[in-house]
């Protein structure tokens, strides 16, 4: 591939097929990003909500072992609880979206990452904290240190996810 690109730059070769196809897909995504945005956010939300079976912050955990894990994590205090719950929540969402995005879609998300991540994390934080009184089990710490560690971890995990997306040869599956 490097020789093909070098020959093309030197003016002796044609555009490599793989480079042409990837550039065409990326350009199409840039011109019509709505389907990708919907796919990315939907996959993230489904994955994140699925993690509530492990870390039932709002009492939605259907498995008996999740209550045991939750009690152990909560016993370490609000900061550790916020870090754990936020990590599990966002890692689940990001892993699911990574698994179903194509390479050009991953590159587009990585390139536009902060524009997408900041509103997404902020929206989920505000939604989660706003709806906590309606949840059937509201069982997390209700102090600023929990909320702060949850939010900072959410941004940290999401930024780490963007770094992984921008890695050239990273294979998750």
C-alpha positions in Angstrom: 0.0 0.0 0.0 2.8 2.4 0.8 4.5 1.8 -2.6 1.1 2.4 -4.3 0.7 5.7 -2.5 4.3 6.8 -3.1 3.9 6.0 -6.8 0.7 8.0 -6.9 2.3 11.0 -5.2 5.2 10.9 -7.5 2.7 11.0 -10.4 3.5 7.6 -11.8 0.7 5.5 -10.4 -3.1 5.5 -10.2 -5.0 6.0 -7.0 -4.9 2.8 -4.9 -8.3 1.1 -4.9 -8.4 0.8 -1.1 -7.5 4.5 -0.6 -10.1 5.5 -3.2 -12.9 3.4 -1.6 -12.0 4.5 2.0 -11.9 8.2 1.0 -15.2 7.9 -0.9 -16.9 6.3 2.1 -15.5 8.9 4.5 -16.6 11.7 2.2 -20.1 10.3 2.0 -20.3 10.1 5.8 -19.1 13.7 6.0 -21.8 14.9 3.6 -24.6 12.8 5.3 -23.7 12.2 8.9 -27.3 11.8 10.3 -27.5 8.0 9.8 -24.1 7.5 11.4 -25.0 9.8 14.3 -28.2 7.9 14.9 -26.4 4.6 14.7 -23.6 5.7 17.0 -25.8 7.2 19.7 -28.3 4.4 19.6 -25.7 1.7 19.9 -24.0 3.6 22.8 -27.3 4.0 24.6 -28.3 0.3 24.2 -24.9 -0.8 25.4 -24.9 1.6 28.3 -28.4 0.6 29.4 -27.4 -3.0 29.2 -24.6 -2.4 31.7 -27.2 -1.5 34.3 -27.6 -5.2 34.9 -24.1 -5.2 36.4 -24.2 -1.8 38.1 -27.8 -1.2 38.9 -27.6 2.5 39.8 -31.3 2.9 39.5 -32.5 -0.5 40.7 -32.9 -2.1 37.3 -30.5 -5.0 37.9 -32.4 -8.3 37.3 -29.6 -10.6 38.4 -28.9 -11.4 42.1 -25.2 -11.1 41.7 -25.4 -7.5 40.7 -26.7 -6.5 44.1 -23.7 -8.1 45.7 -21.3 -6.3 43.4 -23.1 -3.1 44.0 -22.9 -3.4 47.7 -19.2 -4.2 47.6 -18.4 -1.2 45.3 -20.6 1.2 47.3 -18.8 0.2 50.5 -15.7 1.8 49.2 -17.4 5.2 49.1 -19.0 7.6 46.7 -15.8 8.3 44.6 -15.0 4.7 43.9 -18.7 3.9 43.3 -18.9 6.8 40.8 -15.7 5.7 39.0 -16.9 2.1 38.7 -20.4 2.8 37.7 -19.5 5.4 35.1 -16.7 3.2 33.7 -19.0 0.2 33.3 -21.8 2.3 31.9 -19.7 4.1 29.2 -17.4 1.1 28.4 -20.4 -1.0 27.6 -21.9 1.6 25.3 -18.7 2.4 23.5 -17.8 -1.3 23.1 -21.1 -2.0 21.5 -20.8 1.0 19.1 -17.2 0.0 18.2 -18.3 -3.5 17.4 -20.9 -2.4 14.9 -19.2 0.6 13.2 -17.2 0.1 10.0 -13.7 1.4 9.7 -14.7 4.6 7.9 -17.4 5.2 10.5 -14.9 4.8 13.3 -12.5 7.3 11.7 -15.3 9.8 11.2 -16.4 9.5 14.9 -12.8 9.8 16.0 -12.3 12.9 13.9 -15.5 14.5 15.2 -15.2 12.9 18.7 -15.2 15.8 21.1 -18.2 17.5 19.3 -20.1 14.2 19.8 -18.8 13.1 23.2 -19.3 16.3 25.2 -23.1 16.7 24.5 -23.6 12.9 24.8 -22.0 12.6 28.2 -23.6 15.8 29.4 -27.0 14.8 28.2 -26.8 11.4 29.9 -25.5 12.9 33.2 -28.4 15.5 33.3 -30.9 12.8 32.3 -29.7 10.3 34.9 -29.5 12.8 37.7 -32.8 14.4 36.7 -34.7 11.0 36.6 -33.1 9.5 39.7 -36.1 10.3 41.9 -38.3 8.4 39.4 -36.2 5.2 39.4 -37.5 2.2 41.3 -34.4 1.7 43.3 -32.3 4.9 43.3 -29.4 3.1 45.1 -26.3 5.2 44.5 -24.6 7.8 46.6 -26.3 11.1 46.6 -23.3 13.4 47.2 -21.3 15.8 45.0 -18.2 13.5 45.1 -20.2 10.7 43.5 -21.5 13.0 40.8 -18.2 14.6 40.2 -16.3 11.3 39.9 -19.0 9.9 37.7 -18.9 12.8 35.3 -15.1 13.0 35.2 -14.8 9.3 34.6 -17.4 9.4 31.9 -15.4 12.1 30.0 -12.2 10.1 30.6 -13.5 6.8 29.4 -15.0 8.6 26.3 -11.8 10.4 25.5 -9.9 7.1 25.9 -12.5 5.5 23.5 -11.7 8.3 20.9 -8.0 7.5 21.2 -8.7 3.8 20.6 -10.8 4.7 17.6 -8.0 6.8 16.1 -5.5 4.0 16.5 -4.7 2.6 13.0 -4.4 -1.2 13.7 -6.5 -1.7 16.8 -8.7 -4.8 16.6 -11.4 -5.2 19.3 -13.0 -8.2 17.8 
